[in-house]
């Protein structure tokens, strides 16, 4: 059996996917932009439950790639840590820690060190329902009673008006269900949502589009060629029968 080639999408393509998904377009329409099947796009969006992850940014206090390249050049030239630190207006301890955590003076490489720093800086924000277990149990109980996340969020504010530890937005509840933060809400609670789906839909999404349920580039049966009428070719008999049935329905 021939193995199917894996599909890779660039960051720009993924950004376009999320932009169209937020606008409410269907998976099929988005996939057509890349000449792919909708399942390949769904695989990208479903990784975070249809909710676009926040864009990561580097801290303004972190060393930049240019600074790491200066460190690398300084080490090759045999400069001391103090002199490198003075050129960069950084503390010598900052330069020393940077070198030690990235293979030492002999193995330090600027690009590799920068990539490792980016990976180490990835610290996902802890969900509120993970930090406050009592709140998570309350939300879970209400979901089992078929309450919507909007109803739960509003009820919590009325029940505990002065205790913000018991307040949670409906979007946080959806995120906890679709992204499945560890220790927050169980995946089985998705079954209690009024719209049981595997991904969060955009509020702009609708199936009431001009081409929903229609065959694209379809040719009307009224535009059939005149040669159909004599029924000389096999298959024309069925075409005439269908045309007659359509005509009768139009007069009802």
N, C-alpha and C positions, 0 to 999 in steps of 0.2 A: 504494500500500500504506500503510495507516494505521500510523503510528509508535507503538510502545508507550510509555506513560508511565513514566518512570524512577521507581523506588521509593527513597525516602529513609527511613532509620531514625534515630530519636533516640538519644542516648547511653544513655538509660535502657532503650530497647528492645534495644540492642546488649548492654548489661550482662545483661539477662534471657536473651538468646540464649546468652551464654557460661555463665551459671549452669546453664541446662538442658543445655548441651552437656557441661559437666564432670560433671553428674549421670548422663550416659550416655544421654540421650534421643536419638531419631532426628531427622534433619533434617525429616522430614515432620511429626512431632509438634510440633517447635518452630515450624515454619511455620504450623501451624494456630492458634497463639496470635495471629498477626497477620493471619489470613485470607489468607495468601499461598502461593505455590508453594514447594516445598522448594528450588528452584534459587536463589531470591532470598536465602534464608538461607545457602545454601552459598557464595554469592559473598562474603558478609561474612566467614564463618569461614575460607574458603580463602585469604584475603589473607595470613594468617600461618600457613598450614598446619595449621589446627585447634588452634593453640596460642595461648592468650589472651595478648596483649601485657601487659607490666607496666604498672601504672597510673603515670602521670607525676605528679610532685609538684614544687612550686616549692621552691627552696632557701630556707632560713630567712634567708640573708644577702642575698637579692635584694630589690630595691625592690618594695613592694606597690603595688597600684592606688591605694590611699588616699594613699600617699606621692607617687605620680606626679600625682595630682590636686592635691596641695598645691604641687608644683613648678609645675604649669600655672597655678594661681591666683597664685602668687608672681611668675611672669614677666609675667602680665597686669597685676599691680599695680606692676610696675617694681622689685621687690625685687632685691637683689644675690644672687649665688650664695652668698656667705658667710652672709647672714641666713637664706636658705632652708635651708642646711645646718644651722645652729644649731637651727632649729625642729624639724627632723627628726632631730637628733642623728646626723647623717651627716657624712662628710668632704666638704669643698668639691670635692675632685677627683672624688668619686663623682657628685655632682650635675652637675659640668661635663661629664663623659663621657656621662652620661645624656642631657643636652640636645644635645650635639654629634652623637651617633649617631642622634638622632631628630628631624631636620629643623631643629635650631637653635632659638634663642630665639623667633623669630617664627612658626615652623611647628610648634612642639611641641604635641602633643595627648596627653592622659593615656591614653585608651583605646587609641589607635593605638600608642603607645609600649609599652604593656603587652602588646598582642598580638604586636608584633614581638619583644619580649624572650622571650616564650613560644616563638615559632618558632625563635629563635636558640639557645635553650637545649636544643633537641632534639639530643642526641648519643647515638646508639645504642651500646650497649656492644659492644666488639670481642670476637668469639667467640675462645675459646681455640685452636680449630683454625686460626684465621687467624694468630694470633701465633706458633704453633709449627707450622711447616710439616712438620717431620719426623714429628710426632705425627699430623698429618692424613694423611700418606702411609701410615703404619702402619695407621690406622683404615680407610682406603680399601682397602688390601690385604686386611684381614680381612673386610670386607664382601663383597668379591668372592669370598671363600672360603665365603660363606653363613653367616658367623658373625653372631649376633644382637648388637645393641648392648650388652645385658647381659653377654654372654660376653666381648666386647671390653673393657668397663670392668673386669671382674673379672680378666682376664688381664693387663692393663696394671699393675694394682696388685701382682700376684704377680711379674711380670717386672721391674718397677722399684719395689721397695717403698720406697726412700728418695728417689726422684726424683719429686716432685710435678708437675714440668713434663711428665711422661709419663703423668699420671693425668687421666682425663676421665670424667665420669659418662655413663651411657647416655642420660639425658635431653638432655644437650648434643649427643650424636650425632644423636638424633632431631630436635632443633631445627635443627641444621645442615643436615639433609636436607630437612626440610619447609619451613623458612623460607628456605633457600637464601642463607645469608650469603656475600657475595662473597669468593672465595678460600678457602673452607672445603672443602666436599665437593661433588662434581659431582652434578647431579640424576639422572644415569643410574644412580647407585648405589642409588636407590630400588628398582630392579628386583631387587636382590639381597636385599631384606628378605623375611622369610618371609611377611609379609602385605603384599602390594603394594597400597597405597592412597595416595591423593593428600593425605590429611589425617591428622593424629594423632588417634586415638580416645581417649576417656576410658577409664580402667581399669574404670569402672562400666558401660560400654556392653555390652549383650547383645541378641541377637535372640530370646532365649527369653522373650518377653512373651506376655501372654494374647491379644493381638489380632494377633500377628505371623502373616502369611499368611492371615488371615481377612477375610471381607467384613464391614464394619461395618454394623450394623443389619440384618443378613441375616434373612430369614424362612425358616424351615424348610419343606421341601417337604411335610412331614406336616400343615402348617397350611393346605393348599390348600382352597378352598371346595368344598362338596358338588356344585356344578354342574359340576365338572370330570368327574365320573364318567360322565355321560351323553354326553360328547364331542360335544355339539351345536354348540359354538363352535369355529371353526378355531384350532388351536394347543393345544387341550386333549388331543388324541391324543398329542402329544409329551410333555406334562406327565405323563400316565399312564405312558408308557413309561419315563420317567426315574424315576418313583416306584417302578415295579416293579423296575427295575435296582437301586435303592438298597436295596429290601427284600431282594433276593436276596443282596446283598453283606453285609448285616447278619447273615444266617443262615449265612454261610460260617465 
